[in-house]
Amino acid sequence: MKILIFTMGSRGDVQPYLALGRALLDRGHEVTLSCSRDFDEMIETAGLTPAPLSIDIRALLESPEIQEALAGFTAKIRAWRQFRPLMRRLLDETWEVAREAKPDLLIYHPKSGAAQHIAEALRIPAIPTTLQPGFVETREFPQFLLPGMKLGDFANQLSHRAFGWLTYWSQAGFQKRWREQTLGLSTPYPRDFFAGYDPAGRILPRLHGYSRNIQPRPADWDAREEITGYWFSSAEQDWAAPEDLTRFLDLGPPPVYIGFGSMPSSDVERTTQAVTGALELCGRRGILATGWGGLGDLGESRDIHVLERAPHSWLFPRCSAVVHHGGAGTTHEGLRWGRPSVLCPLGVDQPYWGHRVQVLGVGPAPVPQKRLTAENLARALEEAHNPSVIDRAEALGETIRAEQGAKGAAEVIERSLA
């Protein structure tokens, strides 16, 4: 079977789909992965065929409009309107990718809004996927943009519906015209972007690529919803670490990992001073990953090692705790290796994962980056190193490592289409 996977975003939105694609490849399928540019080498290394779109996610994340959008709801609406021409261009590019790939099946991330319509135009199945529990309504908890709010059953359900309505309102206008003019579709525009599609009318599964040990399955979901576990890539325990990194690890107790991944900081200098000051206050060594600009010039210190990146599966088991922005991938990776986590979210789903870490007792309350100081991060690090927190994190890590997320998802896909 020829399978085309659509995803969109930074590395955290691409890497789990690489793992899913690899699991499907291992079962004999031909897999193409389409996402933003600059991931071709990683995709080819996994054995998949890349089909890049022209969008530069790093430049987009660093733009003033997106930086502002992370700060508030009205700014998100303004940014959405400003970037609508870009979204329209991506619809056309996505359609061209699909026509060239000629797939038998589409698998799509929620950010890939064209996939459902393209599947209808090609008369092939489309299976929706997510890395966060926020696209199927439930009475048990609110939509992930409202983490920790105690709204009650009805309001919880309403929050999910409101998100669906807002998504419909923001996309329907220009996507309706595109469906008609480019795809030649005259059928009604689907109200649920996460519904998927099947030309034979089957109810196909919706794949939830996160751990049920972090977010339990709601009792009011039906059998269509498949929580598979996170789609981890194989652990890179044989990665050749630079000599200076291994030397630093050997010279003292396990350090704290601090890195904010693909989320650029609005105030790099303040963030850098906060993390270095926190390590000094609590007397701990640290490995600081500069990523895409979350941390700045750190100078030289015998207790701090700076690197651009290293495989989390190699590095996290060698650390005492992990401090990060709270993306789904980094959250799962830290907990996978049984490490207490301190989440410093900026927005989107990151506060939600911070809330879950706190509820599970595997880390302190999240410390939002906008309010990050040396003092509050030092307090959070001390709490993360409490023996009871360490024990709970280690126990959770064992359960997560036992999950077969990507393999299980591939089995669900094959079973649903048999």
C-alpha positions in Angstrom: 0.0 0.0 0.0 1.2 3.5 -0.9 0.8 5.7 2.2 1.2 9.5 2.3 1.6 11.2 5.7 0.9 14.9 6.1 2.2 16.8 9.1 3.2 20.4 9.7 5.4 22.2 12.2 8.7 22.0 14.0 10.8 18.9 14.7 8.3 17.8 17.4 5.6 17.6 14.8 7.7 15.6 12.4 9.7 13.1 14.4 6.8 11.1 15.7 5.4 10.7 12.2 8.9 9.5 11.1 8.5 6.7 13.7 5.0 5.9 12.5 6.1 5.9 8.9 9.0 3.6 9.8 6.6 1.2 11.5 4.5 1.1 8.4 7.6 0.7 6.2 8.6 -2.3 8.3 5.3 -3.9 7.5 5.9 -3.6 3.8 4.2 -0.4 2.8 5.6 2.5 0.7 5.6 5.7 2.8 6.0 9.3 1.7 6.2 12.0 4.4 5.2 15.5 3.5 6.0 18.4 5.9 7.8 21.7 6.0 11.2 22.0 4.4 14.6 21.2 5.9 13.7 17.7 7.2 14.6 15.8 4.0 17.8 14.2 5.4 16.0 13.0 8.6 13.2 11.6 6.5 15.5 9.8 4.1 17.6 8.4 6.9 14.4 6.8 8.3 13.9 5.1 4.9 10.9 7.2 3.9 10.4 9.4 0.8 10.4 13.2 1.6 7.9 15.5 -0.1 8.7 18.9 1.3 6.5 22.0 1.3 8.0 25.5 0.9 7.2 26.8 4.3 10.1 27.6 6.6 8.8 26.8 10.1 11.8 28.3 11.9 11.4 31.6 10.2 7.7 31.5 10.9 8.2 30.9 14.6 10.7 33.7 14.9 8.4 36.2 13.1 7.0 39.1 15.2 3.4 38.0 14.4 3.9 34.5 15.8 5.8 35.7 18.8 2.8 38.0 19.5 0.3 35.3 18.8 1.9 33.1 21.5 0.9 35.8 24.1 -2.8 36.0 23.6 -6.0 34.9 21.9 -6.7 38.1 19.9 -3.2 38.1 18.6 -3.7 34.5 17.4 -6.7 35.7 15.4 -4.7 38.6 13.8 -1.9 36.2 13.0 -4.3 33.7 11.4 -5.6 36.5 9.1 -2.2 37.7 8.2 -0.9 34.3 7.2 -4.0 33.3 5.2 -2.3 33.8 1.8 0.5 31.4 3.0 -2.1 28.9 4.0 -3.8 29.2 0.6 -0.4 28.5 -1.1 0.2 25.5 1.1 -3.2 24.0 0.0 -2.0 24.0 -3.6 1.4 22.6 -2.7 -0.2 19.8 -0.7 -2.5 18.9 -3.6 0.5 18.7 -5.9 2.3 16.4 -3.5 -0.7 14.1 -3.3 -1.2 14.0 -7.1 2.5 13.1 -7.6 2.5 10.5 -4.8 -0.7 8.8 -5.9 -1.3 7.3 -2.4 -3.8 4.6 -1.5 -4.1 6.1 2.0 -3.6 9.5 3.7 -2.6 9.9 7.3 -2.8 13.5 8.6 -1.9 15.8 11.5 -4.5 18.3 12.5 -2.5 21.2 11.1 -2.7 19.6 7.6 -6.2 21.0 6.9 -6.1 20.0 3.2 -5.8 16.2 3.7 -9.4 15.5 4.4 -10.5 17.3 1.2 -7.7 15.7 -0.9 -8.8 12.3 0.2 -12.3 13.0 -1.0 -11.0 14.2 -4.3 -8.8 11.2 -4.8 -11.5 8.8 -3.4 -9.1 7.3 -0.9 -9.3 6.8 2.9 -7.9 9.5 5.3 -7.1 8.7 8.9 -6.8 11.6 11.3 -4.1 11.6 14.0 -3.1 13.8 17.0 -0.4 14.1 19.5 -2.6 15.9 22.1 -6.0 14.9 23.5 -7.8 18.0 22.3 -9.7 17.3 19.1 -12.4 14.9 20.3 -15.0 16.1 22.8 -15.3 14.7 26.2 -17.0 15.6 29.5 -14.0 14.6 31.6 -11.6 17.5 30.9 -11.6 20.7 28.9 -9.9 21.4 25.6 -6.2 21.5 26.1 -6.0 25.2 25.6 -7.8 25.5 29.0 -5.5 23.2 31.1 -6.4 22.5 34.7 -9.7 24.5 34.6 -12.5 22.8 36.6 -15.5 23.6 34.3 -17.8 20.7 35.0 -19.1 18.1 32.6 -21.2 20.3 30.3 -18.7 23.1 30.1 -15.8 20.7 29.4 -17.8 19.3 26.5 -18.7 22.7 25.3 -15.0 23.8 25.3 -14.2 21.1 22.8 -17.2 22.0 20.6 -16.2 25.7 20.7 -12.7 24.9 19.5 -14.3 22.9 16.6 -16.6 25.8 15.8 -13.7 28.3 15.8 -11.6 26.0 13.6 -14.5 25.6 11.2 -15.1 29.4 11.1 -11.4 30.2 10.5 -11.0 27.7 7.6 -14.3 27.2 5.9 -14.4 30.4 3.8 -11.2 30.0 1.8 -11.1 26.2 1.9 -14.6 25.9 0.5 -13.6 28.0 -2.5 -10.4 25.9 -2.9 -12.4 22.6 -2.7 -14.7 23.8 -5.5 -12.2 25.6 -7.7 -9.1 23.4 -7.4 -10.4 19.9 -6.4 -13.7 20.2 -8.3 -15.7 19.0 -5.3 -19.4 20.0 -5.0 -20.2 18.0 -1.9 -20.9 19.9 1.4 -17.9 21.2 3.3 -17.2 18.8 6.3 -17.8 20.5 9.6 -15.4 18.4 11.5 -11.8 18.7 10.3 -10.9 15.7 12.5 -13.5 13.4 11.0 -11.3 11.7 8.4 -12.8 10.3 5.2 -13.6 7.0 3.6 -15.1 6.6 0.2 -16.7 3.3 1.3 -18.4 5.0 4.3 -16.5 3.0 6.9 -15.9 4.5 10.3 -12.1 4.6 10.4 -10.1 5.0 13.6 -8.7 8.2 14.9 -5.2 7.7 16.2 -4.1 9.5 19.5 -0.3 9.3 19.6 0.2 9.9 23.3 0.4 7.8 26.4 -2.7 6.8 28.3 -0.5 6.7 31.3 -0.1 10.5 31.1 -3.7 11.2 30.0 -6.1 8.3 30.7 -8.7 7.5 28.1 -12.1 9.3 28.7 -14.9 6.9 29.5 -17.2 8.7 27.1 -15.1 8.0 24.0 -16.3 5.3 21.6 -14.2 2.5 20.1 -13.2 4.7 17.2 -10.7 6.5 19.4 -7.4 4.6 19.6 -4.8 5.8 22.2 -1.7 4.1 20.9 1.1 5.5 23.0 3.6 8.1 21.8 5.3 7.3 18.5 8.9 7.2 19.6 11.8 6.7 17.3 14.3 3.9 18.2 16.5 4.9 21.1 19.9 6.2 19.9 22.0 4.6 22.6 24.9 4.1 20.1 25.0 7.8 19.2 28.7 9.0 19.1 28.7 11.7 21.7 31.4 14.5 21.3 34.3 14.0 23.7 33.7 17.2 25.6 30.1 16.1 26.4 31.2 12.6 27.7 34.0 14.2 29.6 31.6 16.7 31.3 29.2 13.8 32.2 32.1 11.8 33.7 33.4 14.7 35.9 30.5 14.9 38.3 26.9 13.9 39.3 24.2 13.7 36.6 23.4 17.2 35.4 20.0 18.9 34.8 19.1 19.1 31.1 17.7 22.5 30.1 16.5 23.2 26.6 13.5 24.9 24.9 13.6 23.1 21.6 12.1 24.8 18.6 10.4 27.6 20.6 12.4 30.8 20.3 12.4 33.0 23.4 11.1 36.6 23.2 13.8 37.6 25.7 16.8 35.3 25.2 19.1 37.2 27.6 16.5 37.1 30.5 15.8 33.4 29.9 19.6 32.6 29.9 20.2 34.5 33.1 17.3 32.7 34.8 18.4 29.2 33.9 22.1 29.8 34.8 21.1 31.6 38.0 18.8 28.7 39.0 21.6 26.2 38.6 23.9 28.3 40.7 21.2 28.8 43.4 20.5 25.1 43.8 24.1 24.0 43.3 23.5 21.7 40.3 25.4 21.1 37.1 23.6 21.6 33.8 23.6 20.7 30.1 22.0 23.6 28.2 20.8 23.0 24.6 20.6 26.2 22.6 18.1 24.8 20.1 16.5 27.5 17.8 17.4 30.4 20.0 15.7 29.8 23.4 19.1 30.4 25.1 21.9 32.9 24.3 25.6 33.3 25.1 26.4 31.3 28.2 30.1 32.0 28.5 32.3 29.4 30.2 31.6 27.5 33.4 32.9 24.1 34.7 29.4 23.3 35.9 27.6 24.1 32.6 28.0 22.3 29.3 26.5 23.9 26.2 25.4 22.0 23.1 23.1 22.7 20.1 21.4 19.3 20.3 21.8 15.7 21.2 19.4 12.7 20.9 17.0 12.9 23.9 17.0 9.1 24.0 20.8 9.1 24.6 21.0 12.2 26.8 18.0 12.1 29.1 18.9 8.8 30.9 22.2 10.5 31.8 20.5 13.5 33.5 18.9 13.9 36.9 15.9 16.0 35.6 14.8 17.7 32.4 13.7 21.3 32.0 12.0 22.2 28.7 9.2 24.1 27.0 6.6 21.3 27.3 6.0 20.1 23.8 4.3 16.7 23.5 7.5 15.0 22.2 9.9 16.3 24.8 7.4 15.7 27.6 7.0 12.1 26.6 10.7 11.6 26.0 11.7 12.9 29.5 9.0 10.8 31.2 9.9 7.8 29.0 13.3 7.7 30.7 11.9 8.2 34.2 13.2 11.7 34.7 11.4 14.4 36.8 10.3 17.2 34.5 10.1 21.0 34.9 8.0 22.5 32.2 8.4 26.1 31.2 5.6 26.6 28.6 5.1 29.4 26.2 1.6 28.5 24.8 -0.5 26.1 22.7 -0.5 22.6 24.3 2.6 23.2 26.5 0.7 24.4 29.6 -1.5 21.4 29.3 1.4 19.0 29.5 2.8 21.0 32.4 -0.5 20.5 34.2 -0.4 16.7 33.6 3.1 16.5 34.9 2.1 18.3 38.0 -1.1 16.2 38.5 0.9 13.0 38.1 3.4 14.1 40.7 6.4 13.6 38.3 7.4 17.3 38.4 6.4 20.6 40.0 3.8 23.1 38.8 4.8 24.5 35.4 6.9 27.7 35.4 5.7 29.8 32.4 8.6 31.3 30.5 7.1 34.8 30.7 7.5 34.6 34.5 10.7 32.6 34.6 13.3 33.8 37.2 16.4 32.2 38.7 14.5 31.9 42.0 11.3 30.2 40.9 13.2 27.8 38.6 15.6 26.9 41.4 12.6 26.1 43.7 11.1 24.0 40.9 14.3 22.1 40.5 14.5 21.4 44.2 11.0 20.0 44.1 11.8 17.9 41.0 14.7 16.3 42.9 12.5 15.3 45.9 12.9 11.5 46.3 9.1 10.9 46.0 9.0 12.8 42.7 12.0 10.8 41.5 10.3 7.5 42.4 7.0 8.4 40.7 8.9 9.5 37.5 10.9 6.2 37.4 7.7 4.2 37.8 5.9 6.1 35.1 8.9 5.7 32.8 8.7 1.9 33.1 5.1 1.9 31.9 5.7 4.3 29.0 8.7 2.3 27.8 6.5 -0.8 27.7 4.1 0.9 25.2 4.4 0.1 21.5 3.0 3.3 20.1 4.2 3.4 16.5 3.9 -0.3 16.1 0.5 -0.4 17.6 -0.7 2.5 15.5 0.5 0.7 12.3 -1.4 -2.4 13.4 -4.6 -0.4 13.9 -4.3 1.2 10.5 -3.9 -2.2 8.7 -6.7 -3.8 10.7 -9.1 -0.9 9.9 -8.5 -1.2 6.2 -8.5 -5.0 5.9 
